[in-house]
Amino acid sequence: MAGPQGAASVFAALDCGVNSRFLVLTGGPGAGKSALLEALRAAGHSVMDEAGRAIIQDQALIGGRALPWVDPRAFAEAMLGWELRSLRLAAGLPGPVFFDRGLPDVLGYLDLLGLPIPAHMQAAAERFPYHRHVFLLPPWREIFVQDPERKQSFAEAERTCAVMERTYRRLGYHIIEVPPAPLAQRLSFIIEQSLPDRGMRAGQLEVT
C-alpha cells in the first residue's frame, strides 16, 4: 500500500503535466462509449474503466448504500475516490491513457440531481485536469438499452449528456463530439483526433 509520500509523488507528477496524456470519453449512457473503449483496449491502448457501473455492482453485492437510487452523495464520493485512484494508476502507464469518464463527471452527476458540489470535489476537478480536448458521445437511440445498472430513460440520458458537456466546458475543456457510426469508424475517428499522424502503436505515442 502506498504511503503519503508515495501518493504525494504521484500527484506531483500529475501537477507537472503528465495529465496531457489522459484523454476522456464522456456523455450520456447508451451511446456506445464502453464498446469504443474496449476497442481502444483491444488495439493496445491503456484504458481506465468507468467508476459508476463497477461501484453499483460492488455495492449491490455487499448490500451497501452508495447507490445512485439510495444515497447519491455517497455514490458521488465513491466515484471521486475511484477517479483519483485511476489517475494514480494512469500516471505510471506509458503513452496515452483513455478514461471512461473523469472527475468532472462526478460534478456533473451532482449537478444533474440538483445537489450542491462539495468544495473538495470542485478542487479535485480543477487541480487534476485531463487533456484539454474531451470526446463527447451523445446518446444513440438505435443502440440504447436499459439494464439493472442503467435505469435511466433515453430522455434522462440526453439530459445527462447535456449536463456533462456543460460541466466540462465550464472547466475549460474543448468538446469533440463523436458521431454515431459503426464501431470501426468511431475507433478511427478517436485515433485520428487524439493521435494525429502517429499510427496506433501503444506506448510509443505522445499526445499534444
C-alpha positions in Angstrom: 0.0 0.0 0.0 1.4 3.4 -1.0 2.0 5.7 1.9 1.5 9.5 2.0 4.9 10.2 0.4 4.1 7.8 -2.5 0.7 9.3 -3.1 2.3 12.8 -3.0 4.9 11.9 -5.6 2.2 10.5 -8.0 0.1 13.7 -7.7 3.2 15.8 -8.1 3.8 14.1 -11.4 0.2 14.9 -12.4 0.8 18.6 -11.5 3.9 18.5 -13.8 1.8 17.9 -16.9 1.7 14.1 -17.3 -2.1 14.5 -17.4 -1.8 15.9 -21.0 -1.7 12.2 -22.0 -5.1 11.5 -20.4 -8.0 11.5 -22.8 -11.6 11.4 -21.5 -14.6 9.9 -23.2 -17.9 11.2 -21.6 -21.5 11.7 -22.5 -24.8 10.1 -21.7 -25.5 6.4 -21.1 -26.3 4.2 -24.1 -24.0 5.9 -26.5 -21.6 3.1 -27.2 -18.9 4.5 -25.1 -18.0 1.3 -23.3 -17.7 -0.6 -26.6 -15.5 2.1 -28.1 -13.2 2.0 -25.1 -13.0 -1.8 -25.3 -12.0 -1.4 -28.9 -9.2 1.0 -27.9 -8.1 -1.5 -25.3 -8.0 -4.3 -27.9 -6.0 -2.0 -30.2 -3.3 -1.9 -27.4 -4.1 1.4 -25.7 -4.4 1.8 -21.9 -8.0 2.3 -20.7 -9.2 3.3 -17.2 -12.7 1.8 -16.5 -15.8 3.7 -15.6 -16.5 4.2 -11.9 -20.3 4.2 -11.9 -21.1 0.7 -13.1 -18.4 -1.0 -11.1 -19.4 0.8 -7.9 -23.1 -0.1 -8.4 -22.2 -3.8 -8.9 -19.9 -3.8 -5.8 -22.4 -2.0 -3.6 -25.2 -4.4 -4.7 -23.1 -7.4 -3.8 -22.3 -6.2 -0.3 -25.6 -4.5 0.5 -24.0 -1.1 0.5 -25.8 2.3 0.4 -23.5 4.0 -2.1 -26.0 3.6 -4.9 -27.5 6.4 -7.0 -31.1 5.5 -6.1 -30.3 5.0 -2.4 -27.6 7.6 -1.4 -26.5 9.7 -4.3 -24.0 11.7 -2.2 -22.3 8.5 -1.0 -22.3 7.3 -4.6 -20.6 10.5 -5.7 -17.9 10.2 -3.0 -17.2 6.6 -4.2 -16.9 7.8 -7.7 -14.5 10.6 -6.6 -12.3 8.0 -4.9 -12.3 5.8 -8.0 -11.3 8.6 -10.3 -8.5 9.7 -8.1 -7.2 6.2 -7.9 -7.5 5.9 -11.7 -5.3 9.0 -12.0 -2.7 7.4 -9.8 -2.7 4.2 -11.9 -2.6 6.1 -15.2 0.4 8.2 -14.1 2.5 5.0 -14.2 1.4 3.9 -17.6 3.3 4.9 -20.8 1.7 6.7 -23.8 -1.8 8.0 -24.0 -4.4 6.7 -21.5 -8.1 6.8 -22.3 -10.6 7.3 -19.5 -14.2 6.1 -19.3 -15.4 9.4 -17.7 -13.4 11.6 -15.3 -13.5 13.8 -12.3 -15.8 16.4 -14.0 -18.4 13.7 -14.4 -18.7 13.4 -10.7 -19.5 17.2 -10.6 -21.9 16.8 -13.5 -23.7 13.9 -11.7 -24.4 16.1 -8.7 -25.4 19.0 -10.9 -27.9 16.7 -12.7 -29.5 15.9 -9.4 -29.6 19.5 -8.3 -27.3 18.7 -5.4 -24.5 21.1 -4.2 -21.0 20.3 -5.3 -18.7 20.0 -2.3 -15.6 22.2 -2.3 -13.2 19.2 -2.2 -14.8 17.7 -5.4 -14.5 21.0 -7.2 -10.9 21.3 -6.1 -10.1 17.8 -7.4 -11.5 18.6 -10.8 -9.6 21.8 -11.0 -6.3 20.5 -9.7 -6.1 17.4 -11.8 -7.2 18.2 -15.3 -7.1 15.8 -18.3 -6.1 16.6 -21.9 -7.9 19.8 -22.9 -9.9 18.0 -25.7 -12.6 15.7 -24.4 -14.6 13.3 -26.5 -18.4 13.5 -26.1 -20.7 10.7 -27.1 -24.4 11.7 -27.2 -27.0 9.0 -26.5 -27.8 7.0 -29.6 -31.4 5.8 -29.8 -30.7 2.8 -32.1 -28.3 1.2 -29.6 -29.8 2.5 -26.3 -30.8 -0.2 -23.8 -31.6 -0.3 -20.1 -30.3 -2.8 -17.6 -30.1 -3.3 -13.8 -27.2 -0.8 -13.6 -28.5 1.6 -16.3 -32.0 2.6 -15.2 -32.2 6.0 -17.0 -34.7 6.6 -19.8 -33.5 7.9 -23.1 -34.7 11.4 -22.2 -32.7 11.2 -19.0 -29.7 10.0 -20.9 -30.0 13.1 -23.1 -30.2 15.3 -20.1 -27.1 13.6 -18.6 -25.1 14.2 -21.8 -26.1 17.9 -21.8 -25.1 18.4 -18.2 -21.7 16.6 -18.8 -21.0 18.8 -21.8 -21.8 21.9 -19.8 -19.7 20.8 -16.9 -16.6 20.1 -19.0 -17.0 23.4 -20.9 -17.3 25.2 -17.6 -13.9 23.7 -16.5 -12.3 25.0 -19.7 -12.3 21.8 -21.8 -12.9 21.7 -25.6 -15.5 19.3 -26.7 -15.1 16.9 -29.7 -18.4 15.2 -30.5 -18.1 11.6 -31.6 -20.8 11.0 -34.3 -22.9 7.8 -34.4 -21.2 5.4 -36.7 -20.1 1.7 -36.9 -17.5 0.9 -34.2 -14.6 0.7 -36.5 -15.3 4.1 -37.9 -15.6 5.6 -34.4 -12.3 3.9 -33.4 -10.6 5.5 -36.4 -12.2 8.9 -35.5 -10.8 8.8 -31.9 -7.4 7.7 -33.1 -7.2 10.4 -35.8 -8.4 13.1 -33.4 -6.2 12.3 -30.5 -3.1 10.7 -32.1 -2.7 12.5 -35.4 -0.1 11.1 -37.8 1.3 8.7 -35.2 -0.4 5.4 -36.0 -1.7 3.1 -33.3 1.5 1.8 -31.6 0.5 1.9 -27.9 3.2 3.0 -25.6 5.2 4.9 -28.3 2.8 7.8 -28.7 2.6 11.3 -27.3 -0.5 13.5 -27.1 0.0 17.2 -27.7 
